[in-house]
Amino acid sequence: MVFEHNLRVYYEDTDMAGIVYYANYLKFAERGRSDAVRDMGIDQNDMKAKGLVFAVKNVVADYHKPAIFGDELVVETKTSKLGGASLEMSQWVRRGDELIFSAVFRVACMDMNGKAARFPAEIRQKLQESMP
């Protein structure tokens, strides 16, 4: 299943050339992942109360075309791989049919001491249900 998050490029997102500053795509992706996890029915505040959090362990990103002030973008997010204590989420930022940015994020489930923790059964099930 592909989850979508819509956003508009604001002036604050751009550099002096009026192009989205490269690091802001990571913020856009974070918003897309947060919404995707919420749409899966996973409450990250509830996870934290139980002593678990998600943390990005690795990201591989490609910048395909520039986005500019005023653009309407869609962040697409898909869970592409699921392990015992980590998952991969593939993401794409598009302007209409144009691919602007793509990335694969490796996300770990950790306890509050920063150690890897296995996904609880109910979270694992929701993640699995979101996969193709």
N, C-alpha and C positions, 0 to 999 in steps of 0.2 A: 504494500500500500504506500502511495506517495502522498505526503502531507504538504499542504501549501500555506505559506505565510506571505501576505501582501505587504509591501512597503513602498514609500516614496522617498526619493533622494532629497535630502534637505541641504541647504547651504553648508551647515556644520559638518556634513559628511564629505565635503569636497576639499581638494587642495587648492593652491593658488591658480592652477590652470582650469579649475572648475570641474575636475574629474574626481570621482570617488577615490579617496585616499585608500591605498591598498589594505591597510589594517582594518578598515571599517567593514570589509567583506567578512572578516571573522566575527564582528559584532552582528552583522546581518544573519550569518549562519547560526550563531548562538540563539538568536531570537527564533529562527526557524526550528532548531532542535528543541528548544524549550516548549514551543507550541506543539510540536509533534508529540513529545512525551506527554504533555497535558492531554492532547487529543486521544492518546492511547489509554488514558485513564490512570496514568501514574502521577501521583501527587508528590512532588519533590519535597514539600514542607513536611509531609507525613513521613517520607523516607528519612529526612534529617532527624525528626523526632525519634525515630527508631535507630538512629546512629549510623545511617548510610547516606552517602552522597555520590553523585556522578562527577567525574573529573576528566577533562580532556588529557589524554596521554600522548597523542601524536596527531599531526595533521599534515596531509599532503594536498597542496592547493595549486590550482592553475588559473591564471588570469587570461581570459580570452579576448574580451573587448572592453573598452571603458564605458562606465555608466556616468551620467552627468546630472547636474542639478535639475530637479523636476521630473526625472525619469520615474516611471512606475515599474517596480520590479516584483518578481515572485521568487521566493525562496522555496525550492522543493527539497523535501527530506525523505529519505528512505532508509530503514534499517536493512543493511546488506549482509551482515554476518553477526552471529551471536555465539559467544563463548560462555564459560562458567562465571567469569567475573568481569568480562569486557564485551563490548560490541563495536561494530563499525557502522557508521551512518554516512551514507553518500548524500551529497548535497549539490544542488545546482541553483545558480541565480540567473534568471532569464528576464529579458525585456521583450515581451511578446514571444516570438519564436527564436530570438537571438540568445545564444548562450554567452553570458557575461563572465561567469566565474563557476568553477567546479572544485570540489574538495571531498576528501574522504577523511573523516574524523574517527580515531580510535578512542573510545570512551571507557574508562574503568569505573567499576563500582568499588567504593572504598569505605572503610569505617572511619570514624572521627579521628583516628590516630594516623591516617594516611596509608593504611595497609589494605591490600586487595581483599575484597569480600565477595563471596558468591552472591548472585542475585537471589533474593527470596523467591519462592515458588510463584507467588502471585504476580510479581514483576516480570519474571521470566516468561510466564504465560502470556502476559500482555505484549511483551516484546515479540514473542514468537507469532502471535496472532497478527502483528503488523507486517510481517514479512510475506513476500510473495510465495 
